[in-house]
Amino acid sequence: MQNLAAYLAQHKTVVVQFTSPDPKCRYCIGADRLFDQAVAPARDPKVKYVRVQWPVWHRFPDFGSIHKPIGLPDHIVFQRGRAIGTIAGRQDQPDGFLAKVAEVRANPRDPKDFYRQEQPAVPAAPAAPATPLSAEEARLTRLMARKDLLGGIVGFCANTFPATATAMQDAYTAWQAAHKTGLDAAAVVMLTRTSRGDAGAASTLMRDEQERLQAWTVGSLGIAQDRKPSAADCEKIGRNLNTLPGIDA
């Protein structure tokens, strides 16, 4: 990490991919290749693209004063050694990655705001999907939202409390395996429902699903929301993922 700190200090703008070759990091698999494809067209010599990885995904190295990722894979944009934004998660579509980097550079943020839930602006007359989501499409959209939200929780716990990482990742993998059929169908919905109105409907469902998960952690697990999660909270969530209530549209 000392070499990374020195490198960041030497260059004005650096985009760092944090990932791992560990096959247990499901979303890391192939992320390096996708990153290389995404940045290959880059032409600005002032922006450098590098990768930092370590063998066991949940055993994060000591980053010192460098802003560290909350989960893997992650892509953090640094300017003069200071983190100004992130492009989190696996970038399955390499097209558009450089535009996201440009957007981060144009709108630098404080690191504490990187991972806050983005709340889309609500227009006076919000667009609706040309064809409303069916009950089954809404259920599958909620299921995909739940997967992403749980993935964020697992990443946070693994990063903050490394001792919980293996158990939480195993529980998350088991949860995904149990819902594989639904998740596969949800992925098809995501690919076919791509209009602006569809995205607005999906965002509404995701926010509602986030509230449902919070109600579950408070009401069923007794985890307080007025303080930062503890290692015990993370372990409790991991142990009880299989008790999550089903999703009804």
MIVO-895760 format. One record per residue: residue number from 0; residue in three letters; x, y, z of N, C-alpha, C, O in turn. Coordinates in steps of 0.02 Angstrom, whole numbers. Layout:
<nodes>
[node NUM 'Ala' [X Y Z] [X Y Z] [X Y Z] [X Y Z]] ...
</nodes>
This chain:
<nodes>
[node 0 'Met' [41 -61 0] [0 0 0] [43 63 0] [20 116 -22]] [node 1 'Gln' [105 57 25] [149 115 23] [163 135 -49] [167 195 -64]] [node 2 'Asn' [172 85 -93] [183 100 -163] [123 135 -194] [131 180 -235]] [node 3 'Leu' [63 115 -174] [3 148 -200] [0 220 -177] [-15 264 -217]] [node 4 'Ala' [15 233 -114] [14 302 -88] [63 345 -126] [47 402 -143]] [node 5 'Ala' [121 319 -140] [172 357 -177] [149 369 -248] [159 424 -275]] [node 6 'Tyr' [118 319 -279] [94 326 -348] [39 379 -352] [38 421 -397]] [node 7 'Leu' [-7 377 -304] [-61 427 -303] [-33 497 -296] [-59 545 -325]] [node 8 'Ala' [20 504 -256] [50 570 -244] [85 596 -306] [93 656 -314]] [node 9 'Gln' [107 550 -349] [146 570 -408] [103 590 -467] [127 623 -513]] [node 10 'His' [39 571 -467] [-4 584 -525] [-66 623 -504] [-94 613 -450]] [node 11 'Lys' [-88 667 -550] [-144 711 -534] [-208 672 -525] [-244 682 -476]] [node 12 'Thr' [-224 628 -572] [-287 590 -568] [-272 516 -580] [-241 498 -630]] [node 13 'Val' [-296 474 -535] [-285 402 -540] [-351 367 -525] [-384 381 -475]] [node 14 'Val' [-369 320 -568] [-427 278 -557] [-401 209 -537] [-365 176 -575]] [node 15 'Val' [-418 187 -476] [-392 124 -449] [-448 72 -447] [-501 84 -417]] [node 16 'Gln' [-436 16 -478] [-482 -40 -469] [-457 -83 -411] [-400 -106 -411]] [node 17 'Phe' [-500 -93 -361] [-485 -137 -305] [-523 -203 -317] [-585 -202 -322]] [node 18 'Thr' [-487 -258 -320] [-519 -322 -333] [-476 -378 -306] [-426 -366 -271]] [node 19 'Ser' [-495 -440 -321] [-457 -498 -297] [-465 -555 -346] [-519 -564 -375]] [node 20 'Pro' [-413 -595 -355] [-420 -655 -397] [-452 -713 -359] [-460 -767 -388]] [node 21 'Asp' [-470 -703 -297] [-499 -755 -256] [-565 -779 -287] [-611 -738 -294]] [node 22 'Pro' [-571 -843 -306] [-633 -867 -338] [-693 -863 -291] [-750 -868 -315]] [node 23 'Lys' [-682 -855 -226] [-738 -849 -179] [-770 -780 -183] [-826 -770 -157]] [node 24 'Cys' [-736 -733 -214] [-766 -666 -226] [-802 -670 -292] [-773 -658 -345]] [node 25 'Arg' [-866 -687 -289] [-904 -700 -350] [-902 -642 -399] [-892 -652 -459]] [node 26 'Tyr' [-911 -582 -373] [-915 -524 -418] [-847 -500 -442] [-842 -458 -487]] [node 27 'Cys' [-794 -527 -412] [-726 -510 -435] [-707 -548 -498] [-664 -526 -536]] [node 28 'Ile' [-739 -606 -509] [-720 -649 -565] [-732 -612 -631] [-789 -594 -647]] [node 29 'Gly' [-679 -602 -668] [-684 -567 -733] [-685 -492 -728] [-683 -458 -779]] [node 30 'Ala' [-687 -464 -666] [-691 -391 -659] [-627 -358 -686] [-630 -303 -713]] [node 31 'Asp' [-570 -392 -678] [-508 -364 -704] [-509 -357 -780] [-488 -307 -808]] [node 32 'Arg' [-535 -409 -813] [-539 -408 -886] [-587 -353 -910] [-572 -317 -957]] [node 33 'Leu' [-644 -348 -876] [-693 -297 -895] [-664 -227 -885] [-677 -181 -924]] [node 34 'Phe' [-626 -218 -831] [-595 -153 -818] [-545 -136 -873] [-544 -80 -898]] [node 35 'Asp' [-504 -185 -893] [-455 -173 -946] [-489 -154 -1011] [-466 -110 -1047]] [node 36 'Gln' [-545 -187 -1026] [-582 -171 -1087] [-611 -100 -1083] [-612 -63 -1132]] [node 37 'Ala' [-636 -83 -1023] [-669 -18 -1015] [-622 40 -1022] [-640 92 -1049]] [node 38 'Val' [-559 32 -999] [-513 89 -999] [-467 88 -1060] [-429 136 -1070]] [node 39 'Ala' [-471 36 -1101] [-428 32 -1160] [-435 93 -1206] [-385 116 -1233]] [node 40 'Pro' [-497 120 -1216] [-503 178 -1261] [-480 245 -1231] [-481 296 -1265]] [node 41 'Ala' [-459 245 -1168] [-440 308 -1135] [-384 343 -1173] [-336 312 -1195]] [node 42 'Arg' [-391 409 -1181] [-342 447 -1219] [-310 504 -1178] [-260 533 -1199]] [node 43 'Asp' [-339 519 -1121] [-313 575 -1081] [-251 552 -1042] [-257 511 -997]] [node 44 'Pro' [-192 577 -1060] [-131 555 -1026] [-127 578 -953] [-84 554 -916]] [node 45 'Lys' [-171 624 -933] [-169 649 -865] [-204 601 -816] [-198 608 -755]] [node 46 'Val' [-241 553 -844] [-278 506 -801] [-245 437 -806] [-237 410 -861]] [node 47 'Lys' [-225 410 -749] [-194 344 -747] [-244 293 -720] [-285 308 -678]] [node 48 'Tyr' [-239 232 -746] [-283 177 -725] [-240 120 -699] [-197 94 -735]] [node 49 'Val' [-252 100 -636] [-212 47 -606] [-258 -1 -568] [-316 14 -554]] [node 50 'Arg' [-230 -59 -553] [-268 -108 -516] [-230 -128 -454] [-169 -137 -455]] [node 51 'Val' [-266 -135 -398] [-238 -159 -335] [-278 -221 -315] [-340 -218 -311]] [node 52 'Gln' [-245 -277 -302] [-280 -337 -283] [-241 -376 -231] [-181 -367 -223]] [node 53 'Trp' [-276 -420 -196] [-245 -461 -145] [-277 -530 -147] [-334 -537 -169]] [node 54 'Pro' [-242 -582 -124] [-262 -651 -137] [-326 -675 -103] [-366 -710 -135]] [node 55 'Val' [-337 -657 -41] [-398 -677 -5] [-443 -616 0] [-426 -568 35]] [node 56 'Trp' [-499 -617 -35] [-536 -555 -47] [-556 -518 16] [-555 -456 16]] [node 57 'His' [-575 -555 70] [-600 -520 129] [-545 -500 178] [-559 -469 229]] [node 58 'Arg' [-482 -518 164] [-427 -497 207] [-396 -433 179] [-343 -435 147]] [node 59 'Phe' [-429 -379 191] [-408 -315 162] [-340 -294 192] [-329 -300 252]] [node 60 'Pro' [-294 -271 150] [-230 -248 176] [-239 -182 214] [-293 -152 214]] [node 61 'Asp' [-185 -161 246] [-186 -97 282] [-177 -41 232] [-123 -34 202]] [node 62 'Phe' [-229 -1 223] [-226 54 174] [-198 118 204] [-190 168 168]] [node 63 'Gly' [-184 118 268] [-158 179 299] [-208 236 291] [-267 229 307]] [node 64 'Ser' [-184 292 267] [-227 351 259] [-265 351 192] [-306 396 180]] [node 65 'Ile' [-252 303 149] [-286 299 85] [-359 278 95] [-373 232 133]] [node 66 'His' [-404 312 61] [-474 292 66] [-482 222 39] [-462 207 -17]] [node 67 'Lys' [-512 178 79] [-517 108 60] [-586 91 33] [-635 126 50]] [node 68 'Pro' [-591 39 -8] [-656 19 -35] [-699 -12 19] [-674 -37 70]] [node 69 'Ile' [-765 -11 9] [-810 -40 57] [-827 -112 38] [-849 -151 80]] [node 70 'Gly' [-816 -131 -24] [-827 -198 -48] [-790 -208 -113] [-762 -160 -140]] [node 71 'Leu' [-790 -268 -139] [-754 -284 -201] [-802 -312 -253] [-850 -347 -237]] [node 72 'Pro' [-788 -295 -317] [-738 -246 -340] [-763 -175 -330] [-823 -162 -324]] [node 73 'Asp' [-716 -128 -328] [-732 -58 -322] [-683 -18 -365] [-628 -42 -380]] [node 74 'His' [-703 42 -384] [-661 85 -426] [-664 155 -395] [-716 187 -397]] [node 75 'Ile' [-609 177 -369] [-607 241 -335] [-564 290 -376] [-509 273 -399]] [node 76 'Val' [-590 350 -384] [-554 402 -421] [-519 446 -371] [-550 474 -326]] [node 77 'Phe' [-454 453 -380] [-413 495 -336] [-388 555 -375] [-369 550 -433]] [node 78 'Gln' [-388 612 -342] [-360 673 -372] [-310 703 -323] [-327 721 -267]] [node 79 'Arg' [-248 707 -346] [-193 730 -303] [-191 690 -237] [-179 718 -184]] [node 80 'Gly' [-203 626 -242] [-199 581 -184] [-261 578 -142] [-264 540 -94]] [node 81 'Arg' [-312 618 -158] [-374 620 -119] [-431 588 -158] [-441 604 -216]] [node 82 'Ala' [-468 543 -125] [-525 511 -157] [-580 561 -170] [-599 599 -125]] [node 83 'Ile' [-606 563 -231] [-658 611 -248] [-722 577 -273] [-772 611 -286]] [node 84 'Gly' [-722 511 -278] [-782 477 -300] [-769 404 -313] [-712 382 -315]] [node 85 'Thr' [-822 367 -321] [-816 295 -332] [-865 271 -385] [-919 299 -394]] [node 86 'Ile' [-844 219 -420] [-888 184 -467] [-890 113 -441] [-850 71 -460]] [node 87 'Ala' [-938 100 -397] [-937 39 -358] [-964 -20 -398] [-1004 -11 -444]] [node 88 'Gly' [-943 -79 -378] [-971 -140 -405] [-939 -163 -470] [-898 -128 -500]] [node 89 'Arg' [-959 -221 -491] [-935 -251 -553] [-966 -214 -612] [-1027 -205 -614]] [node 90 'Gln' [-925 -193 -659] [-949 -157 -718] [-957 -206 -776] [-911 -216 -816]] [node 91 'Asp' [-1016 -237 -779] [-1027 -289 -830] [-1029 -261 -901] [-1017 -298 -949]] [node 92 'Gln' [-1045 -197 -908] [-1045 -166 -973] [-988 -115 -976] [-994 -60 -949]] [node 93 'Pro' [-932 -133 -1009] [-875 -88 -1009] [-889 -21 -1043] [-858 29 -1026]] [node 94 'Asp' [-935 -21 -1092] [-952 42 -1125] [-983 90 -1074] [-1028 71 -1036]] [node 95 'Gly' [-958 150 -1073] [-985 201 -1028] [-945 210 -964] [-958 256 -927]] [node 96 'Phe' [-896 166 -951] [-858 172 -890] [-818 238 -889] [-816 272 -838]] [node 97 'Leu' [-788 255 -945] [-748 317 -948] [-793 378 -938] [-771 428 -909]] [node 98 'Ala' [-855 374 -961] [-902 429 -949] [-917 437 -875] [-924 492 -850]] [node 99 'Lys' [-921 380 -839] [-932 382 -767] [-872 414 -732] [-880 452 -685]] [node 100 'Val' [-812 397 -756] [-752 428 -728] [-754 503 -738] [-738 542 -693]] [node 101 'Ala' [-772 525 -799] [-776 596 -814] [-828 631 -769] [-818 687 -748]] [node 102 'Glu' [-883 596 -756] [-935 625 -713] [-909 634 -642] [-923 685 -610]] [node 103 'Val' [-872 584 -617] [-843 590 -550] [-795 649 -547] [-795 687 -499]] [node 104 'Arg' [-752 655 -598] [-703 710 -599] [-737 778 -601] [-713 827 -572]] [node 105 'Ala' [-794 781 -635] [-830 845 -641] [-869 861 -578] [-886 919 -566]] [node 106 'Asn' [-884 810 -538] [-924 820 -477] [-891 785 -418] [-919 737 -391]] [node 107 'Pro' [-833 809 -396] [-798 777 -340] [-840 782 -277] [-874 832 -265]] [node 108 'Arg' [-836 729 -236] [-874 726 -174] [-829 709 -116] [-773 686 -124]] [node 109 'Asp' [-855 722 -56] [-819 703 4] [-826 628 13] [-880 601 1]] [node 110 'Pro' [-773 593 33] [-776 520 39] [-834 494 82] [-860 440 68]] [node 111 'Lys' [-855 531 132] [-909 506 176] [-975 502 139] [-1021 469 163]] [node 112 'Asp' [-980 534 81] [-1042 532 43] [-1042 480 -13] [-1092 472 -48]] [node 113 'Phe' [-986 444 -21] [-981 399 -78] [-1035 346 -80] [-1065 333 -132]] [node 114 'Tyr' [-1048 316 -23] [-1090 256 -22] [-1160 269 6] [-1197 222 21]] [node 115 'Arg' [-1178 331 13] [-1245 346 35] [-1294 329 -21] [-1279 336 -80]] [node 116 'Gln' [-1353 307 -1] [-1403 288 -51] [-1420 350 -93] [-1440 402 -67]] [node 117 'Glu' [-1413 342 -159] [-1430 397 -204] [-1505 403 -208] [-1540 353 -221]] [node 118 'Gln' [-1531 462 -198] [-1603 474 -203] [-1615 513 -268] [-1599 573 -271]] [node 119 'Pro' [-1644 481 -319] [-1654 517 -382] [-1703 574 -373] [-1752 569 -335]] [node 120 'Ala' [-1691 628 -409] [-1736 685 -407] [-1804 664 -435] [-1808 629 -486]] [node 121 'Val' [-1857 686 -403] [-1925 669 -425] [-1953 727 -464] [-1964 780 -436]] [node 122 'Pro' [-1965 719 -529] [-1993 773 -569] [-2065 788 -550] [-2098 748 -516]] [node 123 'Ala' [-2089 845 -571] [-2157 865 -554] [-2208 813 -580] [-2257 798 -546]] [node 124 'Ala' [-2194 786 -639] [-2238 734 -667] [-2194 675 -685] [-2173 670 -743]] [node 125 'Pro' [-2179 631 -638] [-2132 577 -651] [-2156 532 -708] [-2215 517 -714]] [node 126 'Ala' [-2108 513 -749] [-2124 470 -806] [-2144 401 -781] [-2115 375 -734]] [node 127 'Ala' [-2193 372 -814] [-2214 304 -797] [-2194 258 -854] [-2188 280 -911]] [node 128 'Pro' [-2183 195 -839] [-2166 148 -893] [-2222 147 -945] [-2281 153 -928]] [node 129 'Ala' [-2203 140 -1009] [-2253 136 -1061] [-2302 80 -1047] [-2362 87 -1057]] [node 130 'Thr' [-2276 24 -1023] [-2317 -32 -1000] [-2300 -44 -927] [-2243 -62 -912]] [node 131 'Pro' [-2347 -36 -881] [-2331 -45 -810] [-2302 -114 -796] [-2318 -163 -830]] [node 132 'Leu' [-2260 -117 -745] [-2232 -181 -725] [-2288 -228 -703] [-2334 -208 -666]] [node 133 'Ser' [-2284 -290 -725] [-2332 -339 -701] [-2315 -357 -629] [-2262 -339 -604]] [node 134 'Ala' [-2361 -391 -596] [-2348 -411 -527] [-2285 -454 -522] [-2246 -447 -475]] [node 135 'Glu' [-2276 -499 -571] [-2217 -542 -570] [-2153 -502 -584] [-2101 -515 -553]] [node 136 'Glu' [-2156 -455 -631] [-2098 -413 -645] [-2079 -371 -584] [-2020 -362 -569]] [node 137 'Ala' [-2129 -346 -548] [-2116 -307 -488] [-2084 -351 -434] [-2037 -329 -400]] [node 138 'Arg' [-2108 -412 -427] [-2079 -458 -378] [-2006 -474 -395] [-1964 -474 -350]] [node 139 'Leu' [-1992 -486 -458] [-1924 -501 -478] [-1878 -440 -471] [-1819 -447 -455]] [node 140 'Thr' [-1905 -381 -484] [-1866 -320 -475] [-1848 -311 -402] [-1792 -292 -385]] [node 141 'Arg' [-1895 -325 -358] [-1882 -322 -286] [-1828 -374 -266] [-1785 -359 -225]] [node 142 'Leu' [-1832 -433 -296] [-1784 -485 -280] [-1713 -464 -299] [-1666 -474 -262]] [node 143 'Met' [-1706 -433 -359] [-1641 -409 -380] [-1617 -352 -335] [-1558 -348 -319]] [node 144 'Ala' [-1663 -309 -315] [-1645 -255 -269] [-1622 -283 -203] [-1573 -259 -174]] [node 145 'Arg' [-1656 -335 -178] [-1636 -366 -115] [-1566 -396 -121] [-1525 -389 -75]] [node 146 'Lys' [-1551 -428 -177] [-1484 -457 -187] [-1431 -402 -183] [-1380 -410 -150]] [node 147 'Asp' [-1443 -346 -217] [-1394 -291 -217] [-1387 -260 -148] [-1332 -245 -126]] [node 148 'Leu' [-1443 -251 -113] [-1440 -222 -46] [-1404 -268 3] [-1364 -246 43]] [node 149 'Leu' [-1418 -333 -1] [-1383 -381 42] [-1309 -384 25] [-1267 -390 70]] [node 150 'Gly' [-1293 -378 -40] [-1223 -377 -59] [-1186 -318 -29] [-1128 -323 -9]] [node 151 'Gly' [-1220 -261 -25] [-1190 -202 6] [-1178 -213 80] [-1127 -192 107]] [node 152 'Ile' [-1225 -246 114] [-1217 -260 185] [-1159 -308 196] [-1118 -298 241]] [node 153 'Val' [-1155 -360 154] [-1101 -408 160] [-1033 -374 149] [-985 -386 185]] [node 154 'Gly' [-1030 -331 98] [-967 -296 85] [-946 -250 142] [-888 -247 160]] [node 155 'Phe' [-995 -215 170] [-980 -171 227] [-954 -212 286] [-903 -195 316]] [node 156 'Cys' [-989 -267 302] [-968 -307 360] [-900 -338 349] [-858 -339 394]] [node 157 'Ala' [-888 -364 289] [-823 -395 274] [-766 -345 279] [-712 -362 302]] [node 158 'Asn' [-779 -285 258] [-727 -233 259] [-716 -207 330] [-659 -197 351]] [node 159 'Thr' [-770 -196 366] [-765 -167 433] [-746 -217 486] [-708 -202 532]] [node 160 'Phe' [-772 -278 479] [-759 -331 528] [-737 -394 491] [-777 -439 480]] [node 161 'Pro' [-673 -398 472] [-648 -454 431] [-664 -522 460] [-671 -571 422]] [node 162 'Ala' [-669 -528 525] [-682 -593 556] [-751 -620 536] [-762 -680 540]] [node 163 'Thr' [-796 -576 516] [-864 -598 497] [-869 -614 423] [-920 -639 400]] [node 164 'Ala' [-816 -601 385] [-821 -602 312] [-839 -671 284] [-886 -676 244]] [node 165 'Thr' [-804 -723 305] [-815 -789 277] [-886 -813 290] [-920 -837 244]] [node 166 'Ala' [-909 -808 352] [-976 -831 369] [-1030 -792 331] [-1079 -821 308]] [node 167 'Met' [-1021 -726 326] [-1070 -685 292] [-1072 -701 217] [-1125 -706 187]] [node 168 'Gln' [-1012 -708 187] [-1009 -723 116] [-1040 -791 102] [-1075 -800 52]] [node 169 'Asp' [-1027 -840 145] [-1056 -906 137] [-1133 -903 141] [-1168 -935 102]] [node 170 'Ala' [-1158 -864 189] [-1230 -857 197] [-1261 -822 136] [-1315 -840 113]] [node 171 'Tyr' [-1226 -771 111] [-1250 -734 53] [-1250 -779 -9] [-1296 -777 -49]] [node 172 'Thr' [-1197 -818 -17] [-1193 -864 -74] [-1249 -916 -70] [-1279 -932 -121]] [node 173 'Ala' [-1263 -941 -10] [-1317 -990 -1] [-1384 -958 -17] [-1427 -989 -48]] [node 174 'Trp' [-1394 -895 4] [-1456 -860 -11] [-1465 -852 -86] [-1520 -864 -112]] [node 175 'Gln' [-1412 -833 -121] [-1417 -825 -194] [-1431 -892 -228] [-1470 -896 -276]] [node 176 'Ala' [-1399 -945 -203] [-1411 -1012 -232] [-1483 -1032 -224] [-1513 -1062 -269]] [node 177 'Ala' [-1512 -1017 -166] [-1581 -1035 -153] [-1630 -996 -197] [-1687 -1018 -208]] [node 178 'His' [-1608 -938 -221] [-1651 -895 -262] [-1626 -890 -334] [-1643 -842 -369]] [node 179 'Lys' [-1586 -938 -355] [-1555 -934 -421] [-1606 -928 -478] [-1597 -886 -522]] [node 180 'Thr' [-1658 -968 -476] [-1707 -965 -529] [-1739 -896 -534] [-1745 -868 -589]] [node 181 'Gly' [-1757 -868 -477] [-1787 -802 -477] [-1738 -748 -498] [-1757 -702 -534]] [node 182 'Leu' [-1676 -753 -475] [-1626 -703 -493] [-1610 -705 -568] [-1599 -653 -599]] [node 183 'Asp' [-1609 -765 -596] [-1598 -771 -669] [-1655 -737 -707] [-1644 -702 -756]] [node 184 'Ala' [-1716 -749 -684] [-1774 -718 -716] [-1773 -642 -706] [-1793 -605 -750]] [node 185 'Ala' [-1750 -620 -647] [-1745 -548 -632] [-1695 -515 -678] [-1705 -458 -700]] [node 186 'Ala' [-1640 -550 -694] [-1590 -522 -738] [-1619 -510 -808] [-1602 -461 -841]] [node 187 'Val' [-1663 -555 -830] [-1696 -545 -894] [-1741 -483 -893] [-1743 -445 -941]] [node 188 'Val' [-1777 -474 -837] [-1819 -415 -830] [-1776 -351 -834] [-1796 -303 -866]] [node 189 'Met' [-1718 -352 -800] [-1674 -293 -801] [-1650 -277 -871] [-1642 -219 -889]] [node 190 'Leu' [-1640 -329 -912] [-1615 -319 -980] [-1669 -295 -1027] [-1655 -260 -1076]] [node 191 'Thr' [-1731 -313 -1013] [-1786 -295 -1058] [-1823 -232 -1037] [-1856 -200 -1077]] [node 192 'Arg' [-1817 -214 -974] [-1851 -154 -948] [-1799 -99 -939] [-1772 -91 -884]] [node 193 'Thr' [-1785 -63 -992] [-1729 -16 -990] [-1748 57 -1003] [-1705 100 -1009]] [node 194 'Ser' [-1813 71 -1008] [-1833 140 -1022] [-1825 183 -959] [-1815 157 -904]] [node 195 'Arg' [-1829 248 -968] [-1823 294 -911] [-1880 281 -861] [-1869 283 -800]] [node 196 'Gly' [-1940 269 -887] [-1996 254 -843] [-1986 190 -805] [-2002 185 -746]] [node 197 'Asp' [-1958 138 -839] [-1944 75 -805] [-1894 86 -749] [-1901 59 -694]] [node 198 'Ala' [-1842 127 -762] [-1791 141 -711] [-1822 176 -651] [-1803 162 -594]] [node 199 'Gly' [-1868 222 -664] [-1901 257 -609] [-1942 209 -566] [-1942 213 -505]] [node 200 'Ala' [-1978 163 -599] [-2017 114 -562] [-1972 68 -522] [-1988 52 -465]] [node 201 'Ala' [-1916 48 -551] [-1869 5 -515] [-1839 40 -455] [-1830 10 -403]] [node 202 'Ser' [-1824 105 -462] [-1796 143 -406] [-1845 147 -348] [-1826 142 -290]] [node 203 'Thr' [-1909 156 -365] [-1960 159 -313] [-1964 92 -275] [-1969 91 -214]] [node 204 'Leu' [-1962 37 -312] [-1964 -29 -282] [-1902 -42 -239] [-1906 -73 -187]] [node 205 'Met' [-1844 -18 -263] [-1782 -28 -224] [-1786 9 -158] [-1767 -18 -106]] [node 206 'Arg' [-1810 71 -159] [-1815 109 -96] [-1864 74 -48] [-1852 71 12]] [node 207 'Asp' [-1918 48 -76] [-1966 14 -33] [-1936 -51 -5] [-1948 -68 53]] [node 208 'Glu' [-1897 -86 -46] [-1865 -147 -22] [-1813 -132 31] [-1805 -170 78]] [node 209 'Gln' [-1779 -76 24] [-1731 -55 75] [-1767 -44 142] [-1741 -63 195]] [node 210 'Glu' [-1825 -12 139] [-1864 -1 200] [-1887 -68 231] [-1889 -75 292]] [node 211 'Arg' [-1905 -116 188] [-1926 -181 212] [-1867 -217 248] [-1877 -247 301]] [node 212 'Leu' [-1808 -212 219] [-1750 -244 251] [-1734 -211 318] [-1717 -245 366]] [node 213 'Gln' [-1741 -145 321] [-1729 -110 384] [-1780 -131 436] [-1763 -140 494]] [node 214 'Ala' [-1843 -139 414] [-1895 -161 461] [-1880 -231 486] [-1894 -247 544]] [node 215 'Trp' [-1852 -274 443] [-1835 -342 463] [-1778 -343 514] [-1781 -378 564]] [node 216 'Thr' [-1726 -302 501] [-1669 -302 547] [-1689 -274 615] [-1663 -296 666]] [node 217 'Val' [-1735 -225 615] [-1757 -196 679] [-1808 -241 713] [-1801 -259 772]] [node 218 'Gly' [-1861 -259 676] [-1916 -296 707] [-1901 -369 722] [-1921 -394 774]] [node 219 'Ser' [-1866 -403 676] [-1854 -475 684] [-1787 -489 718] [-1782 -537 757]] [node 220 'Leu' [-1736 -448 704] [-1670 -462 731] [-1652 -417 791] [-1604 -431 826]] [node 221 'Gly' [-1691 -364 802] [-1678 -320 859] [-1615 -279 852] [-1583 -262 902]] [node 222 'Ile' [-1597 -261 789] [-1537 -220 777] [-1558 -147 774] [-1599 -128 732]] [node 223 'Ala' [-1531 -107 818] [-1549 -36 821] [-1524 1 759] [-1470 -14 733]] [node 224 'Gln' [-1563 49 736] [-1544 88 677] [-1512 155 695] [-1490 192 651]] [node 225 'Asp' [-1509 171 760] [-1483 237 780] [-1409 234 798] [-1383 280 831]] [node 226 'Arg' [-1374 181 779] [-1303 176 791] [-1270 137 734] [-1305 104 695]] [node 227 'Lys' [-1204 139 730] [-1169 102 679] [-1174 27 693] [-1174 7 751]] [node 228 'Pro' [-1179 -15 640] [-1182 -87 651] [-1119 -112 685] [-1065 -86 674]] [node 229 'Ser' [-1126 -163 727] [-1070 -194 760] [-1054 -261 727] [-1092 -284 684]] [node 230 'Ala' [-999 -292 747] [-982 -358 721] [-1037 -408 739] [-1054 -452 699]] [node 231 'Ala' [-1064 -402 800] [-1118 -447 822] [-1180 -438 778] [-1214 -487 762]] [node 232 'Asp' [-1194 -375 757] [-1250 -363 712] [-1239 -398 645] [-1285 -429 618]] [node 233 'Cys' [-1178 -393 619] [-1162 -425 555] [-1171 -500 561] [-1200 -532 516]] [node 234 'Glu' [-1145 -529 615] [-1151 -601 624] [-1224 -622 629] [-1243 -674 602]] [node 235 'Lys' [-1264 -581 662] [-1336 -598 670] [-1371 -596 602] [-1412 -640 587]] [node 236 'Ile' [-1354 -547 561] [-1385 -543 494] [-1365 -605 453] [-1407 -635 420]] [node 237 'Gly' [-1300 -623 455] [-1278 -681 418] [-1313 -745 438] [-1331 -786 396]] [node 238 'Arg' [-1321 -754 503] [-1353 -815 529] [-1426 -819 510] [-1454 -874 507]] [node 239 'Asn' [-1457 -762 496] [-1529 -761 487] [-1552 -743 417] [-1611 -730 406]] [node 240 'Leu' [-1506 -743 369] [-1526 -727 300] [-1581 -774 275] [-1625 -754 237]] [node 241 'Asn' [-1577 -837 298] [-1627 -885 274] [-1696 -875 306] [-1744 -909 289]] [node 242 'Thr' [-1701 -827 353] [-1766 -812 383] [-1800 -751 353] [-1854 -731 375]] [node 243 'Leu' [-1767 -721 303] [-1797 -663 271] [-1866 -682 243] [-1874 -735 213]] [node 244 'Pro' [-1916 -640 254] [-1982 -655 227] [-1981 -654 151] [-1940 -620 121]] [node 245 'Gly' [-2027 -691 121] [-2031 -692 48] [-2051 -625 21] [-2074 -581 58]] [node 246 'Ile' [-2044 -617 -44] [-2059 -554 -77] [-2125 -560 -114] [-2133 -604 -157]] [node 247 'Asp' [-2171 -517 -97] [-2235 -512 -133] [-2238 -444 -166] [-2219 -394 -136]] [node 248 'Ala' [-2261 -442 -227] [-2266 -378 -262] [-2313 -332 -227] [-2323 -275 -249]] 
</nodes>
